[in-house]
Amino acid sequence: MKNVMVLGGTGFVGTQVCKQLVQNGWTVTVPTRTPERDWPVRGLPQVHVVDLDVHDATALTKAMAGHTAVVNLVAILHGNAAAFDKVHVALPSRILQACHDNRVRELVHISALGANAQRPQDCPSEYLRSKSRGEAVLLASSEEPLSPRVTVLRPSVIFGAHDKFLNLFARLQRFFPVMPLAGAGARFQPVWVEDVASAVVRILAQDVPDHPAVIEACGPQVFTLRELVQLAARLGGVRGGLGRPVIALPDWIGRIQAFMMELAPGEPLMSRDNLDSMKVDNVASATVAGLEVLGITPSRLEPIAAHYLAPGVQRPGIAEQRKL
Ligand SMILES: NC(=O)c1ccc[n+]([C@@H]2O[C@H](COP(=O)([O-])OP(=O)(O)OC[C@H]3O[C@@H](n4cnc5c(N)ncnc54)[C@H](OP(=O)(O)O)[C@@H]3O)[C@@H](O)[C@H]2O)c1
């Protein structure tokens, strides 16, 4: 029986995870808080989008019945300590309990590069500290009877046709004459969304039965944030590929800028906690296994991003995304 529940399956990464799971013969349940929205996954065969408050333990346990595997991609980037705790710590704990109650055998949890389950307090931001505490809850369960096998995937920043960073950098440079950039020197190792989705599928298929419990998902190249902004402009053909001048902001100005963004209505582009996350490079540690352990050779960014950032290229709409 190949029934999997994908929490966060409506999101950027979750959509690709669902597509690949379907291609590999899985039947997928995707809970959402907003079932009325026209989610791209809704049109996929063997995907059932269900109206569910995943924070409701009773409802979650009931909805999980009949599933042999669970993938958790639910996360937030902004919020106060209580919100991070609810989504990144209490929810994984609730998911684990529901897995126990339903005898689920495999749990794949998407965390973030830089999380540290052994020493959450060493992480620079509330986002990473809460991600770390969530990992710790799940990894500690591995010795318990009836516990699912837990695999934690820690991606660096993720790129793909619908990403929220290269697309954003290209778009901003089309409108603004200069790019004031906080954390310009922070380093990242971007990973392709399809490689992250492949990792999930391979873990669930038990392609590598004895894979490590924690795997870092990083691409083959390291870029500074400044380089990524410039790359987005070049590939997106902004000002003939020249892009806009990048002005690296000193830390204190970056914090003021982030604070102002937090005050603006809606989801902020950047928060002070995001800046805190960038105090530590977002690159592979030398101590944790990478995607190669699952037989995946991570893809290079440029040839893929060139395709979706190119001027005049229409980003696929929902109808196109539905085609497998
Ligand atoms: N994107 C990246 O560059 C990146 C980098 C490193 C790690 N990650 C990790 O990868 C995972 C997926 O990221 P993503 O970029 O695909 O995220 P996303 O597009 O923002 O999707 C997040 C999903 O979580 C659900 N969700 C959000 N807040 C929730 C809440 N308060 N309660 C219940 N559900 C909530 C949403 O479902 P509904 O709105 O349908 O309910 C949505 O499907 C996350 O764990 C993230 O931390 C992402």
The ligand as a Tripos MOL2 file, in Angstrom:
@<TRIPOS>MOLECULE
LIG
   48    52     1     0     0
SMALL
NO_CHARGES

@<TRIPOS>ATOM
      1 N1         12.0380   27.2880   -0.0630 N.am      1 LIG1
      2 C1         13.2860   27.2590    0.3980 C.2       1 LIG1
      3 O1         14.2030   27.9020   -0.1540 O.2       1 LIG1
      4 C2         13.6170   26.4080    1.6010 C.ar      1 LIG1
      5 C3         14.9380   26.3720    2.0730 C.ar      1 LIG1
      6 C4         15.2490   25.5680    3.1650 C.ar      1 LIG1
      7 C5         14.2610   24.8040    3.7820 C.ar      1 LIG1
      8 N2         12.9820   24.8650    3.3050 N.ar      1 LIG1
      9 C6         11.9550   24.0700    3.9630 C.3       1 LIG1
     10 O2         11.2280   23.3350    3.0020 O.3       1 LIG1
     11 C7          9.8730   23.1890    3.4510 C.3       1 LIG1
     12 C8          8.9220   23.6530    2.3720 C.3       1 LIG1
     13 O3          9.2000   25.0000    2.0520 O.3       1 LIG1
     14 P1          8.3680   25.7990    0.9250 P.3       1 LIG1
     15 O4          9.2650   26.8450    0.3920 O.co2     1 LIG1
     16 O5          7.7170   24.8450    0.0030 O.co2     1 LIG1
     17 O6          7.2410   26.4880    1.8370 O.3       1 LIG1
     18 P2          5.8730   27.1710    1.3720 P.3       1 LIG1
     19 O7          5.7770   27.2750   -0.1040 O.co2     1 LIG1
     20 O8          5.7590   28.4170    2.1750 O.co2     1 LIG1
     21 O9          4.7700   26.1190    1.8560 O.3       1 LIG1
     22 C9          4.5290   25.9400    3.2110 C.3       1 LIG1
     23 C10         3.3540   25.0140    3.4070 C.3       1 LIG1
     24 O10         3.0870   24.9380    4.7980 O.3       1 LIG1
     25 C11         1.7150   25.1690    5.0650 C.3       1 LIG1
     26 N3          1.6670   26.1080    6.1990 N.ar      1 LIG1
     27 C12         2.3150   27.2930    6.3110 C.ar      1 LIG1
     28 N4          2.0740   27.8470    7.5130 N.ar      1 LIG1
     29 C13         1.2640   26.9840    8.1640 C.ar      1 LIG1
     30 C14         0.6610   27.0020    9.4520 C.ar      1 LIG1
     31 N5          0.8390   28.0280   10.2910 N.pl3     1 LIG1
     32 N6         -0.0950   25.9550    9.8020 N.ar      1 LIG1
     33 C15        -0.3110   24.9340    8.9490 C.ar      1 LIG1
     34 N7          0.2270   24.8670    7.7170 N.ar      1 LIG1
     35 C16         0.9990   25.8830    7.3360 C.ar      1 LIG1
     36 C17         1.0830   25.7560    3.8130 C.3       1 LIG1
     37 O11        -0.1230   25.0260    3.6040 O.3       1 LIG1
     38 P3         -1.5810   25.6810    3.4110 P.3       1 LIG1
     39 O12        -1.3890   27.1600    3.2420 O.co2     1 LIG1
     40 O13        -2.1380   25.0050    2.1920 O.co2     1 LIG1
     41 O14        -2.3370   25.2890    4.6480 O.co2     1 LIG1
     42 C18         2.0970   25.4370    2.7140 C.3       1 LIG1
     43 O15         1.6930   24.3280    1.9610 O.3       1 LIG1
     44 C19         9.7800   23.9710    4.7590 C.3       1 LIG1
     45 O16         9.9760   23.1040    5.8400 O.3       1 LIG1
     46 C20        10.9440   24.9410    4.6730 C.3       1 LIG1
     47 O17        11.4190   25.3370    5.9450 O.3       1 LIG1
     48 C21        12.6270   25.6560    2.2320 C.ar      1 LIG1
@<TRIPOS>BOND
     1     1     2 1
     2     2     3 2
     3     2     4 1
     4     4     5 ar
     5     4    48 ar
     6     5     6 ar
     7     6     7 ar
     8     7     8 ar
     9     8     9 1
    10     8    48 ar
    11     9    10 1
    12     9    46 1
    13    10    11 1
    14    11    12 1
    15    11    44 1
    16    12    13 1
    17    13    14 1
    18    14    15 2
    19    14    16 1
    20    14    17 1
    21    17    18 1
    22    18    19 2
    23    18    20 1
    24    18    21 1
    25    21    22 1
    26    22    23 1
    27    23    24 1
    28    23    42 1
    29    24    25 1
    30    25    26 1
    31    25    36 1
    32    26    27 ar
    33    26    35 ar
    34    27    28 ar
    35    28    29 ar
    36    29    30 ar
    37    29    35 ar
    38    30    31 1
    39    30    32 ar
    40    32    33 ar
    41    33    34 ar
    42    34    35 ar
    43    36    37 1
    44    36    42 1
    45    37    38 1
    46    38    39 2
    47    38    40 1
    48    38    41 1
    49    42    43 1
    50    44    45 1
    51    44    46 1
    52    46    47 1
@<TRIPOS>SUBSTRUCTURE
     1 LIG1         1 GROUP 0 **** ****
